[in-house]
């Protein structure tokens, strides 16, 4: 879509940007409070206000555009619907899934799926004259496109808002960029779902989509790396206001110190049969992830039926070197008990295991299971070790 190959943003001078920004902020807040899955999704998407798009749009890389003149006429609840609508285009990878399909017909199919999800989940108020189809949430955009034989037709006010699979300068994305977008979108949708589930507000329709996304074999490091990077502490500070918006009477925080990650715990199931090649792969990729996150502390815990070792590292000690510790059977709970007993308070626990053990217990710690074998684990995010 050519309008998404952006020049400098243009804004209609007659638009009251202060009011629009305030309404968008209210819409985001209401989403976070009432519909946390969509609130989390929207909060991760930057917005550029420009009249180079007719209504609103989303690029393949997740940049949201909003036309101030059009958006300023919407209610706060309409804006809730619009923001969630655009965020879902990115999270469901609609741009890079388009392939050789007709652009308008593909947009219609995607809008049918998204709008039915939002209507079913009572997200804000639907925008009048949009593309709606009851039951579309249970189908894929590909199915809907095929059912209509790719026929173009009338689109609603936010139709044709999916950008083509190109970079910001219009260059087609290469395979590596496509994989990166797919992986990052998957991480964001899983993280948003976990936040909503923790609040008891995860819609069943979204839970089904997440299950379908997660149960796909993907190289473990492609999933783990952006997940860990997502744990980097926000570098936003209110100690110094963003000067760009002060003149408009809008007070926003600025960015300050170098972002770092807090405490990370890696637990190695020392009873599992892991080859030297697999250990080398673990080491190489985990060190790359930790170097990117710049953690305050990394705890490496070795556990079979009990905790058999504990090494500590700071960012200055990287790279870490996972060692082989011979052990007996497999029990997962002792490692989590040890984490609590030692007051380690990790932001995330990454458990490297073959997956064959009892996970029927509870823990407050966000956990990623990196498994070479069984994926039948009772909690946490499960990543199958695949090179």
KOLLO-142715 format. One record per residue: residue number from 1; y, x, z of N, C-alpha, C in turn. Coordinates in steps of 0.2 Angstrom, whole numbers, always signed. Layout:
BEGIN
(NUM, (Y, X, Z), (Y, X, Z), (Y, X, Z))
...
END
This chain:
BEGIN
(1, (-6, +4, +0), (+0, +0, +0), (+6, +4, +0))
(2, (+10, +4, -5), (+15, +9, -6), (+21, +9, -1))
(3, (+22, +3, +2), (+27, +3, +7), (+25, +7, +14))
(4, (+19, +8, +14), (+17, +12, +20), (+17, +20, +19))
(5, (+19, +22, +13), (+21, +29, +12), (+28, +29, +13))
(6, (+29, +31, +20), (+36, +30, +23), (+41, +35, +21))
(7, (+47, +32, +19), (+53, +36, +19), (+56, +36, +26))
(8, (+63, +38, +27), (+66, +37, +33), (+67, +30, +35))
(9, (+65, +28, +42), (+66, +21, +44), (+73, +18, +43))
(10, (+73, +12, +41), (+79, +8, +40), (+79, +2, +44))
(11, (+85, +1, +47), (+85, -5, +52), (+91, -9, +50))
(12, (+90, -16, +49), (+96, -20, +48), (+101, -20, +53))
(13, (+107, -18, +52), (+112, -17, +58), (+114, -24, +61))
(14, (+112, -29, +58), (+114, -36, +61), (+108, -38, +67))
(15, (+103, -34, +67), (+98, -36, +72), (+99, -33, +79))
(16, (+98, -37, +84), (+99, -35, +91), (+93, -32, +93))
(17, (+94, -25, +92), (+88, -21, +94), (+86, -21, +101))
(18, (+91, -21, +105), (+90, -21, +113), (+86, -27, +115))
(19, (+88, -33, +112), (+84, -39, +113), (+77, -38, +111))
(20, (+76, -36, +104), (+69, -35, +101), (+65, -30, +105))
(21, (+68, -25, +107), (+64, -20, +111), (+62, -23, +118))
(22, (+66, -27, +121), (+65, -30, +127), (+59, -35, +126))
(23, (+59, -39, +121), (+54, -44, +120), (+47, -40, +118))
(24, (+47, -35, +114), (+41, -31, +113), (+38, -28, +120))
(25, (+43, -26, +124), (+41, -23, +130), (+37, -29, +135))
(26, (+40, -35, +135), (+38, -40, +138), (+31, -42, +135))
(27, (+30, -42, +129), (+24, -44, +126), (+18, -39, +128))
(28, (+20, -33, +128), (+15, -28, +129), (+13, -29, +137))
(29, (+18, -30, +141), (+16, -31, +148), (+12, -37, +149))
(30, (+13, -42, +146), (+9, -48, +147), (+2, -47, +144))
(31, (+1, -43, +139), (-5, -41, +136), (-9, -37, +141))
(32, (-6, -32, +144), (-9, -28, +149), (-12, -32, +155))
(33, (-7, -37, +157), (-9, -41, +163), (-14, -46, +162))
(34, (-13, -50, +156), (-18, -56, +155), (-23, -54, +150))
(35, (-22, -50, +145), (-28, -48, +141), (-28, -41, +140))
(36, (-31, -37, +145), (-31, -30, +146), (-34, -26, +140))
(37, (-39, -29, +137), (-42, -26, +131), (-37, -25, +126))
(38, (-33, -30, +124), (-28, -30, +119), (-22, -26, +121))
(39, (-21, -26, +128), (-15, -22, +131), (-16, -15, +130))
(40, (-22, -13, +132), (-24, -6, +131), (-23, -3, +124))
(41, (-26, -8, +120), (-26, -6, +112), (-19, -5, +110))
(42, (-15, -10, +112), (-8, -10, +109), (-4, -4, +112))
(43, (-5, -2, +119), (-1, +3, +122), (-2, +10, +119))
(44, (-8, +11, +115), (-9, +17, +112), (-6, +18, +105))
(45, (-3, +13, +102), (-1, +13, +96), (+7, +13, +96))
(46, (+9, +19, +93), (+17, +20, +92), (+20, +15, +87))
(47, (+26, +13, +88), (+29, +8, +84), (+35, +11, +80))
(48, (+36, +10, +74), (+42, +12, +70), (+45, +6, +68))
(49, (+51, +5, +69), (+55, -1, +67), (+59, +0, +60))
(50, (+57, -3, +55), (+60, -2, +49), (+59, -8, +44))
(51, (+64, -8, +40), (+64, -14, +35), (+61, -12, +28))
(52, (+57, -6, +28), (+53, -4, +22), (+47, -8, +22))
(53, (+45, -12, +27), (+39, -16, +27), (+42, -23, +28))
(54, (+39, -28, +24), (+42, -35, +25), (+41, -38, +32))
(55, (+35, -37, +35), (+34, -40, +41), (+32, -35, +47))
(56, (+25, -33, +46), (+23, -28, +50), (+17, -25, +47))
(57, (+15, -19, +49), (+9, -15, +45), (+6, -10, +50))
(58, (+0, -8, +48), (-3, -3, +51), (-6, +2, +46))
(59, (-5, +9, +47), (-8, +14, +43), (-15, +15, +45))
(60, (-18, +19, +41), (-25, +21, +42), (-25, +26, +48))
(61, (-20, +29, +50), (-20, +34, +55), (-17, +31, +62))
(62, (-16, +24, +62), (-14, +21, +68), (-7, +20, +69))
(63, (-2, +21, +64), (+5, +21, +65), (+7, +13, +64))
(64, (+10, +10, +68), (+12, +3, +68), (+19, +3, +65))
(65, (+21, -2, +60), (+27, -3, +58), (+29, -10, +59))
(66, (+35, -11, +61), (+38, -18, +62), (+45, -19, +59))
(67, (+45, -24, +55), (+52, -26, +52), (+56, -29, +57))
(68, (+62, -26, +60), (+66, -29, +65), (+68, -36, +63))
(69, (+71, -37, +57), (+74, -44, +56), (+69, -49, +56))
(70, (+62, -48, +54), (+57, -53, +54), (+55, -54, +61))
(71, (+53, -48, +65), (+51, -49, +71), (+55, -52, +76))
(72, (+62, -51, +75), (+67, -53, +80), (+67, -61, +80))
(73, (+64, -64, +75), (+63, -72, +75), (+57, -74, +79))
(74, (+53, -70, +81), (+47, -72, +84), (+48, -72, +92))
(75, (+44, -77, +95), (+44, -78, +102), (+40, -72, +105))
(76, (+41, -71, +112), (+37, -66, +115), (+29, -67, +114))
(77, (+27, -73, +115), (+20, -74, +114), (+18, -73, +107))
(78, (+22, -75, +102), (+21, -73, +95), (+20, -65, +94))
(79, (+24, -61, +98), (+24, -54, +97), (+17, -52, +101))
(80, (+15, -55, +106), (+9, -53, +109), (+3, -53, +103))
(81, (+3, -59, +100), (-2, -60, +94), (-1, -55, +89))
(82, (+5, -53, +87), (+6, -49, +82), (+4, -41, +83))
(83, (+6, -39, +89), (+5, -33, +92), (-3, -32, +92))
(84, (-7, -37, +95), (-14, -36, +95), (-17, -36, +88))
(85, (-14, -40, +84), (-17, -41, +77), (-16, -34, +74))
(86, (-11, -31, +74), (-10, -24, +71), (-14, -19, +74))
(87, (-15, -19, +80), (-19, -14, +84), (-26, -14, +82))
(88, (-28, -21, +81), (-35, -22, +79), (-37, -19, +72))
(89, (-32, -19, +68), (-33, -17, +61), (-35, -9, +61))
(90, (-32, -6, +66), (-33, +2, +67), (-40, +2, +70))
(91, (-41, -1, +76), (-47, +0, +80), (-53, -2, +76))
(92, (-53, -7, +71), (-58, -9, +67), (-59, -5, +61))
(93, (-54, +0, +60), (-55, +5, +54), (-54, +1, +48))
(94, (-50, -4, +47), (-50, -8, +41), (-47, -5, +35))
(95, (-43, +0, +36), (-40, +4, +31), (-46, +8, +28))
(96, (-49, +12, +32), (-54, +17, +29), (-61, +13, +27))
(97, (-61, +7, +29), (-67, +3, +26), (-66, -1, +20))
(98, (-60, -1, +17), (-58, -4, +11), (-62, -2, +5))
(99, (-62, +5, +5), (-66, +8, -1), (-62, +6, -8))
(100, (-66, +3, -12), (-63, +1, -19), (-62, -6, -20))
(101, (-62, -9, -14), (-61, -17, -14), (-53, -18, -16))
(102, (-52, -24, -18), (-45, -26, -20), (-41, -27, -13))
(103, (-35, -24, -14), (-31, -23, -8), (-30, -30, -4))
(104, (-27, -35, -8), (-25, -41, -5), (-31, -45, -3))
(105, (-36, -45, -7), (-42, -49, -4), (-45, -46, +2))
(106, (-45, -39, +2), (-48, -36, +8), (-44, -38, +14))
(107, (-37, -38, +13), (-32, -40, +19), (-34, -47, +21))
(108, (-35, -51, +17), (-36, -58, +19), (-43, -58, +23))
(109, (-48, -55, +21), (-54, -55, +24), (-53, -52, +31))
(110, (-50, -46, +32), (-49, -43, +38), (-44, -48, +43))
(111, (-39, -51, +40), (-35, -55, +44), (-39, -61, +47))
(112, (-44, -64, +43), (-48, -69, +45), (-52, -67, +51))
(113, (-55, -61, +51), (-59, -59, +57), (-54, -58, +63))
(114, (-49, -55, +62), (-44, -53, +68), (-41, -59, +71))
(115, (-38, -64, +66), (-35, -69, +69), (-40, -74, +73))
(116, (-46, -75, +70), (-50, -79, +74), (-52, -76, +81))
(117, (-53, -70, +81), (-54, -66, +88), (-48, -68, +92))
(118, (-42, -67, +90), (-36, -68, +94), (-35, -75, +96))
(119, (-37, -80, +92), (-36, -87, +93), (-42, -89, +99))
(120, (-48, -86, +97), (-53, -88, +102), (-52, -85, +109))
(121, (-49, -79, +109), (-47, -76, +116), (-41, -78, +119))
(122, (-37, -83, +115), (-31, -85, +118), (-26, -80, +119))
(123, (-25, -75, +114), (-20, -70, +115), (-13, -72, +112))
(124, (-9, -73, +116), (-2, -76, +114), (-2, -82, +110))
(125, (+3, -83, +106), (+3, -89, +101), (+2, -87, +94))
(126, (-2, -90, +90), (-3, -88, +83), (+3, -89, +79))
(127, (+4, -84, +74), (+10, -84, +70), (+9, -90, +65))
(128, (+13, -94, +64), (+13, -100, +59), (+11, -97, +52))
(129, (+7, -101, +48), (+6, -99, +41), (+2, -93, +40))
(130, (-2, -91, +46), (-6, -85, +45), (-13, -87, +42))
(131, (-17, -82, +41), (-24, -83, +38), (-29, -84, +43))
(132, (-31, -90, +44), (-36, -92, +49), (-42, -95, +47))
(133, (-48, -93, +50), (-54, -96, +48), (-58, -97, +54))
(134, (-60, -103, +56), (-64, -103, +62), (-71, -100, +61))
(135, (-73, -96, +66), (-80, -93, +65), (-80, -86, +62))
(136, (-74, -84, +59), (-74, -78, +56), (-75, -72, +60))
(137, (-74, -73, +67), (-75, -68, +72), (-82, -66, +72))
(138, (-87, -70, +70), (-94, -68, +70), (-96, -65, +64))
(139, (-92, -64, +59), (-94, -61, +53), (-90, -54, +52))
(140, (-92, -50, +47), (-88, -44, +46), (-83, -46, +40))
(141, (-78, -41, +40), (-73, -42, +34), (-77, -41, +27))
(142, (-82, -37, +27), (-86, -36, +21), (-90, -42, +19))
(143, (-92, -46, +24), (-96, -52, +22), (-91, -57, +20))
(144, (-85, -58, +23), (-80, -62, +20), (-78, -61, +14))
(145, (-77, -54, +12), (-74, -52, +6), (-80, -54, +0))
(146, (-86, -52, +2), (-91, -54, -3), (-92, -61, -4))
(147, (-91, -65, +1), (-92, -73, +0), (-87, -75, -4))
(148, (-81, -72, -4), (-75, -75, -8), (-75, -71, -15))
(149, (-80, -67, -16), (-81, -63, -22), (-74, -58, -24))
(150, (-71, -56, -18), (-66, -52, -19), (-60, -55, -22))
(151, (-59, -62, -22), (-54, -65, -25), (-47, -65, -21))
(152, (-42, -63, -24), (-35, -63, -21), (-33, -70, -20))
(153, (-29, -71, -15), (-26, -78, -14), (-20, -77, -10))
(154, (-17, -83, -8), (-11, -83, -4), (-13, -80, +3))
(155, (-8, -76, +5), (-8, -72, +12), (-3, -75, +16))
(156, (-4, -74, +23), (+1, -77, +28), (+6, -72, +29))
(157, (+11, -73, +33), (+17, -69, +34), (+15, -62, +36))
(158, (+9, -61, +39), (+7, -54, +41), (+1, -51, +37))
(159, (+0, -54, +31), (-5, -52, +26), (-2, -46, +23))
(160, (-7, -42, +19), (-5, -36, +16), (-2, -31, +21))
(161, (-5, -31, +27), (-2, -26, +32), (-7, -21, +34))
(162, (-12, -20, +30), (-17, -14, +31), (-15, -9, +26))
(163, (-13, -3, +28), (-12, +2, +23), (-18, +5, +20))
(164, (-17, +8, +14), (-23, +11, +11), (-25, +18, +15))
(165, (-31, +20, +13), (-34, +26, +17), (-30, +32, +14))
(166, (-24, +33, +16), (-20, +39, +14), (-16, +42, +20))
(167, (-14, +48, +19), (-10, +51, +24), (-3, +48, +24))
(168, (+2, +51, +28), (+8, +48, +29), (+12, +49, +22))
(169, (+10, +55, +19), (+14, +56, +13), (+11, +54, +6))
(170, (+6, +49, +7), (+2, +46, +2), (-4, +50, -1))
(171, (-6, +55, +2), (-12, +59, +0), (-18, +56, +3))
(172, (-23, +55, -2), (-29, +52, +1), (-32, +56, +6))
(173, (-35, +52, +11), (-38, +56, +17), (-45, +59, +14))
(174, (-46, +65, +17), (-53, +68, +15), (-58, +66, +20))
(175, (-64, +68, +19), (-70, +66, +23), (-69, +67, +31))
(176, (-66, +73, +32), (-65, +75, +39), (-60, +71, +42))
(177, (-55, +69, +39), (-50, +65, +42), (-52, +58, +43))
(178, (-56, +56, +39), (-59, +49, +39), (-64, +49, +46))
(179, (-68, +54, +46), (-73, +54, +52), (-68, +55, +59))
(180, (-63, +59, +58), (-59, +59, +64), (-56, +52, +66))
(181, (-53, +49, +61), (-51, +42, +63), (-56, +37, +66))
(182, (-62, +37, +62), (-67, +33, +65), (-69, +35, +72))
(183, (-70, +41, +74), (-72, +43, +80), (-66, +41, +85))
(184, (-60, +43, +84), (-55, +41, +89), (-54, +33, +90))
(185, (-55, +30, +84), (-54, +22, +85), (-60, +20, +89))
(186, (-66, +23, +88), (-71, +20, +92), (-70, +22, +100))
(187, (-68, +28, +101), (-66, +30, +108), (-61, +25, +111))
(188, (-56, +23, +107), (-51, +19, +110), (-53, +12, +111))
(189, (-58, +9, +107), (-60, +3, +108), (-65, +2, +114))
(190, (-69, +8, +115), (-73, +8, +121), (-69, +9, +127))
(191, (-64, +13, +127), (-60, +14, +133), (-56, +7, +135))
(192, (-54, +4, +130), (-50, -2, +131), (-55, -8, +134))
(193, (-61, -8, +131), (-66, -13, +133), (-68, -11, +141))
(194, (-69, -5, +142), (-71, -3, +149), (-65, -5, +154))
(195, (-59, -4, +152), (-53, -6, +157), (-53, -14, +158))
(196, (-54, -17, +152), (-55, -25, +153), (-61, -27, +157))
(197, (-66, -24, +156), (-72, -26, +160), (-71, -25, +167))
(198, (-68, -19, +169), (-67, -18, +176), (-62, -23, +179))
(199, (-58, -26, +175), (-54, -31, +177), (-57, -38, +177))
(200, (-63, -38, +174), (-67, -45, +173), (-64, -49, +168))
(201, (-61, -46, +163), (-57, -50, +158), (-59, -47, +151))
(202, (-65, -45, +150), (-68, -43, +143), (-71, -49, +139))
(203, (-68, -51, +134), (-70, -57, +130), (-77, -55, +127))
(204, (-81, -60, +127), (-88, -59, +124), (-88, -57, +117))
(205, (-83, -59, +113), (-83, -57, +106), (-82, -50, +105))
(206, (-77, -47, +110), (-76, -40, +109), (-82, -36, +112))
(207, (-85, -38, +117), (-91, -35, +120), (-96, -34, +115))
(208, (-97, -39, +110), (-102, -39, +105), (-100, -33, +100))
(209, (-93, -33, +98), (-91, -28, +93), (-92, -21, +96))
(210, (-90, -20, +103), (-91, -14, +106), (-98, -11, +106))
(211, (-103, -16, +107), (-110, -14, +107), (-112, -12, +100))
(212, (-110, -15, +95), (-112, -13, +88), (-109, -6, +87))
(213, (-103, -5, +89), (-100, +1, +88), (-103, +7, +91))
(214, (-105, +6, +98), (-108, +11, +102), (-115, +13, +100))
(215, (-119, +8, +98), (-126, +9, +96), (-127, +11, +89))
(216, (-123, +16, +87), (-123, +20, +81), (-124, +27, +82))
(217, (-128, +30, +79), (-129, +38, +80), (-124, +42, +77))
(218, (-120, +45, +81), (-114, +49, +79), (-115, +56, +83))
(219, (-113, +61, +80), (-114, +68, +83), (-110, +67, +90))
(220, (-114, +70, +95), (-111, +69, +102), (-105, +72, +103))
(221, (-103, +78, +100), (-97, +81, +101), (-91, +77, +98))
(222, (-92, +74, +93), (-87, +70, +89), (-85, +64, +94))
(223, (-89, +61, +98), (-88, +56, +102), (-85, +59, +109))
(224, (-88, +64, +111), (-86, +67, +118), (-79, +70, +118))
(225, (-77, +74, +112), (-71, +77, +112), (-65, +73, +113))
(226, (-64, +68, +109), (-58, +63, +109), (-58, +60, +116))
(227, (-64, +58, +119), (-65, +55, +125), (-61, +59, +130))
(228, (-63, +65, +130), (-61, +70, +135), (-53, +71, +134))
(229, (-51, +72, +128), (-44, +73, +127), (-40, +67, +129))
(230, (-43, +61, +129), (-40, +55, +131), (-39, +55, +138))
(231, (-42, +59, +142), (-41, +60, +149), (-35, +65, +151))
(232, (-32, +68, +146), (-26, +72, +148), (-21, +68, +151))
(233, (-18, +70, +156), (-13, +67, +160), (-7, +65, +156))
(234, (-4, +60, +156), (+2, +58, +153), (+8, +62, +155))
(235, (+11, +65, +150), (+17, +69, +152), (+24, +66, +152))
(236, (+23, +59, +153), (+30, +55, +153), (+33, +56, +160))
(237, (+39, +56, +160), (+43, +57, +167), (+49, +52, +167))
(238, (+50, +49, +172), (+56, +45, +173), (+62, +49, +176))
(239, (+60, +56, +178), (+66, +60, +181), (+71, +62, +176))
(240, (+69, +61, +170), (+74, +62, +164), (+74, +57, +159))
(241, (+79, +53, +158), (+78, +47, +153), (+79, +49, +146))
(242, (+76, +45, +142), (+76, +47, +135), (+83, +45, +132))
(243, (+87, +50, +130), (+94, +49, +128), (+95, +45, +122))
(244, (+89, +45, +118), (+90, +41, +112), (+92, +34, +112))
(245, (+90, +31, +118), (+91, +23, +119), (+96, +22, +124))
(246, (+98, +27, +128), (+103, +25, +133), (+109, +21, +130))
(247, (+112, +23, +124), (+118, +20, +122), (+117, +13, +120))
(248, (+110, +11, +119), (+109, +4, +118), (+107, +0, +124))
(249, (+108, +3, +130), (+107, +0, +136), (+100, +0, +138))
(250, (+95, +3, +135), (+88, +3, +136), (+86, +10, +139))
(251, (+83, +9, +145), (+81, +15, +149), (+74, +16, +148))
(252, (+72, +22, +145), (+65, +24, +144), (+64, +31, +146))
(253, (+57, +32, +148), (+56, +39, +151), (+56, +44, +145))
(254, (+56, +50, +147), (+56, +56, +142), (+49, +60, +143))
(255, (+48, +65, +139), (+42, +68, +140), (+43, +75, +143))
(256, (+39, +77, +148), (+41, +83, +152), (+36, +89, +151))
(257, (+32, +90, +156), (+28, +96, +157), (+22, +96, +152))
(258, (+19, +102, +151), (+13, +102, +147), (+7, +98, +150))
(259, (+4, +94, +146), (-1, +89, +148), (-7, +93, +150))
(260, (-11, +91, +156), (-17, +94, +158), (-21, +88, +160))
(261, (-28, +90, +160), (-33, +85, +163), (-34, +87, +170))
(262, (-36, +82, +174), (-38, +84, +181), (-44, +87, +182))
(263, (-48, +85, +187), (-55, +88, +188), (-60, +85, +184))
(264, (-64, +89, +181), (-70, +87, +177), (-76, +89, +180))
(265, (-82, +85, +180), (-88, +87, +183), (-93, +87, +177))
(266, (-97, +92, +176), (-102, +93, +172), (-109, +93, +176))
(267, (-113, +89, +175), (-120, +89, +179), (-125, +91, +174))
(268, (-129, +96, +175), (-134, +98, +171), (-141, +96, +174))
(269, (-145, +92, +171), (-152, +90, +173), (-156, +96, +172))
(270, (-157, +100, +177), (-161, +106, +177), (-168, +105, +176))
(271, (-171, +99, +176), (-178, +98, +174), (-179, +97, +167))
(272, (-174, +95, +163), (-175, +94, +156), (-177, +100, +152))
(273, (-181, +98, +146), (-182, +104, +142), (-177, +104, +136))
(274, (-173, +109, +137), (-167, +110, +132), (-168, +117, +129))
(275, (-168, +117, +123), (-169, +124, +119), (-163, +128, +120))
(276, (-164, +135, +119), (-158, +139, +119), (-153, +137, +114))
(277, (-155, +135, +108), (-150, +133, +103), (-146, +127, +105))
(278, (-149, +122, +109), (-146, +116, +112), (-141, +119, +117))
(279, (-143, +123, +121), (-139, +126, +127), (-133, +129, +123))
(280, (-134, +133, +118), (-128, +136, +115), (-123, +131, +112))
(281, (-126, +126, +109), (-122, +120, +106), (-118, +117, +112))
(282, (-121, +115, +117), (-118, +113, +123), (-112, +117, +125))
(283, (-113, +123, +126), (-108, +128, +128), (-102, +128, +123))
(284, (-104, +129, +117), (-98, +130, +112), (-94, +124, +112))
(285, (-97, +118, +111), (-93, +112, +111), (-89, +110, +117))
(286, (-93, +111, +123), (-89, +109, +129), (-84, +114, +131))
(287, (-84, +120, +129), (-79, +124, +130), (-73, +123, +126))
(288, (-74, +121, +120), (-69, +119, +115), (-65, +113, +118))
(289, (-69, +108, +120), (-66, +102, +123), (-62, +104, +129))
(290, (-64, +108, +134), (-61, +109, +140), (-55, +114, +139))
(291, (-55, +118, +134), (-49, +122, +132), (-44, +117, +129))
(292, (-46, +112, +126), (-41, +107, +123), (-37, +103, +129))
(293, (-42, +101, +134), (-39, +97, +140), (-36, +101, +145))
(294, (-37, +108, +145), (-34, +112, +150), (-35, +109, +157))
(295, (-41, +108, +160), (-42, +105, +166), (-40, +109, +172))
(296, (-38, +105, +177), (-36, +109, +184), (-43, +112, +187))
(297, (-48, +109, +186), (-55, +112, +189), (-61, +109, +185))
(298, (-66, +113, +184), (-72, +111, +181), (-77, +113, +186))
(299, (-81, +108, +188), (-87, +109, +193), (-93, +108, +188))
(300, (-97, +113, +188), (-104, +112, +185), (-109, +112, +190))
(301, (-113, +106, +190), (-118, +105, +195), (-125, +105, +192))
(302, (-130, +108, +195), (-136, +108, +193), (-141, +104, +197))
(303, (-145, +99, +194), (-148, +94, +198), (-155, +93, +195))
(304, (-160, +93, +199), (-167, +90, +197), (-168, +84, +201))
(305, (-173, +85, +207), (-173, +80, +211), (-168, +81, +217))
(306, (-165, +86, +217), (-159, +88, +222), (-154, +92, +218))
(307, (-148, +93, +221), (-144, +98, +219), (-146, +105, +220))
(308, (-146, +109, +215), (-149, +116, +215), (-144, +121, +214))
(309, (-138, +119, +212), (-133, +124, +211), (-126, +121, +209))
(310, (-121, +125, +211), (-114, +122, +209), (-109, +128, +208))
(311, (-106, +128, +202), (-102, +133, +200), (-95, +130, +199))
(312, (-90, +133, +200), (-83, +131, +200), (-79, +135, +195))
(313, (-75, +132, +190), (-71, +135, +186), (-64, +132, +185))
(314, (-59, +137, +184), (-52, +134, +183), (-51, +136, +175))
(315, (-45, +133, +173), (-44, +134, +166), (-44, +142, +164))
(316, (-42, +146, +169), (-42, +153, +168), (-49, +156, +167))
(317, (-54, +153, +170), (-61, +155, +170), (-64, +154, +163))
(318, (-62, +149, +159), (-65, +147, +153), (-66, +153, +148))
(319, (-71, +154, +144), (-76, +149, +143), (-81, +149, +149))
(320, (-84, +143, +150), (-89, +143, +155), (-96, +144, +152))
(321, (-101, +146, +156), (-108, +148, +153), (-113, +144, +157))
(322, (-115, +139, +154), (-121, +135, +157), (-127, +139, +157))
(323, (-130, +139, +163), (-136, +143, +164), (-142, +139, +165))
(324, (-148, +141, +164), (-154, +138, +164), (-157, +138, +171))
(325, (-158, +133, +175), (-161, +133, +182), (-167, +129, +182))
(326, (-173, +133, +183), (-179, +129, +183), (-180, +124, +188))
(327, (-182, +118, +187), (-183, +113, +192), (-189, +109, +191))
(328, (-190, +104, +195), (-195, +99, +195), (-194, +93, +192))
(329, (-194, +87, +196), (-193, +81, +193), (-186, +79, +191))
(330, (-185, +73, +190), (-178, +71, +188), (-175, +65, +193))
(331, (-170, +66, +196), (-166, +61, +200), (-159, +62, +199))
(332, (-156, +56, +197), (-149, +57, +195), (-144, +56, +201))
(333, (-146, +51, +206), (-142, +49, +211), (-140, +55, +216))
(334, (-144, +60, +217), (-142, +66, +222), (-135, +69, +219))
(335, (-134, +70, +212), (-129, +73, +210), (-122, +69, +211))
(336, (-123, +62, +211), (-117, +58, +212), (-115, +58, +220))
(337, (-121, +58, +224), (-120, +59, +231), (-116, +65, +233))
(338, (-118, +71, +230), (-115, +77, +231), (-108, +77, +229))
(339, (-106, +74, +223), (-99, +74, +221), (-95, +70, +227))
(340, (-98, +65, +229), (-94, +61, +235), (-94, +65, +241))
(341, (-99, +68, +243), (-100, +72, +249), (-95, +78, +249))
(342, (-94, +81, +243), (-89, +87, +242), (-82, +85, +241))
(343, (-81, +78, +240), (-74, +75, +239), (-71, +79, +232))
(344, (-75, +79, +227), (-73, +82, +221), (-68, +78, +217))
(345, (-69, +71, +217), (-64, +66, +214), (-63, +68, +207))
(346, (-68, +68, +203), (-67, +69, +196), (-64, +63, +192))
(347, (-60, +65, +187), (-58, +60, +182), (-64, +57, +178))
(348, (-69, +62, +176), (-74, +60, +172), (-80, +64, +174))
(349, (-86, +61, +174), (-93, +65, +175), (-96, +65, +169))
(350, (-98, +71, +166), (-102, +71, +160), (-109, +74, +162))
(351, (-114, +70, +161), (-121, +71, +164), (-125, +73, +158))
(352, (-127, +80, +158), (-132, +82, +152), (-139, +81, +154))
(353, (-143, +77, +151), (-150, +75, +153), (-154, +73, +147))
(354, (-160, +73, +148), (-165, +70, +144), (-165, +62, +145))
(355, (-162, +60, +150), (-161, +52, +151), (-167, +49, +154))
(356, (-172, +53, +156), (-178, +50, +159), (-177, +50, +167))
(357, (-175, +45, +170), (-174, +45, +177), (-171, +38, +179))
(358, (-170, +37, +186), (-168, +31, +188), (-161, +31, +189))
(359, (-157, +26, +185), (-150, +26, +185), (-148, +19, +188))
(360, (-152, +16, +192), (-151, +9, +195), (-147, +10, +201))
(361, (-141, +13, +201), (-137, +13, +207), (-130, +13, +205))
(362, (-125, +12, +209), (-118, +11, +208), (-114, +18, +209))
(363, (-109, +19, +206), (-105, +24, +207), (-98, +23, +205))
(364, (-92, +25, +208), (-86, +23, +206), (-83, +28, +200))
(365, (-87, +33, +199), (-85, +38, +194), (-87, +36, +187))
(366, (-81, +37, +183), (-82, +36, +175), (-87, +41, +173))
(367, (-93, +39, +169), (-98, +43, +168), (-100, +43, +160))
(368, (-101, +49, +158), (-103, +50, +151), (-110, +53, +151))
(369, (-115, +50, +149), (-122, +52, +148), (-123, +56, +142))
(370, (-124, +62, +141), (-125, +66, +135), (-133, +67, +135))
(371, (-137, +63, +132), (-144, +63, +132), (-148, +66, +126))
(372, (-153, +70, +127), (-157, +72, +122), (-163, +67, +121))
(373, (-164, +62, +125), (-170, +58, +125), (-168, +51, +126))
(374, (-170, +48, +131), (-169, +41, +133), (-161, +39, +133))
(375, (-160, +33, +130), (-153, +30, +131), (-153, +24, +135))
(376, (-159, +23, +139), (-159, +17, +143), (-156, +19, +150))
(377, (-150, +19, +150), (-146, +21, +157), (-142, +15, +159))
(378, (-142, +14, +165), (-139, +7, +168), (-131, +7, +168))
(379, (-128, +12, +167), (-121, +12, +168), (-118, +18, +164))
(380, (-111, +18, +163), (-108, +23, +159), (-108, +23, +152))
(381, (-105, +28, +148), (-105, +28, +141), (-111, +33, +139))
(382, (-116, +31, +135), (-121, +35, +133), (-120, +38, +126))
(383, (-121, +44, +126), (-120, +48, +119), (-127, +51, +118))
(384, (-130, +50, +112), (-137, +53, +111), (-135, +60, +107))
(385, (-138, +65, +110), (-137, +71, +107), (-140, +72, +100))
(386, (-135, +72, +95), (-137, +73, +88), (-133, +78, +85))
(387, (-135, +83, +82), (-131, +88, +79), (-130, +86, +72))
END
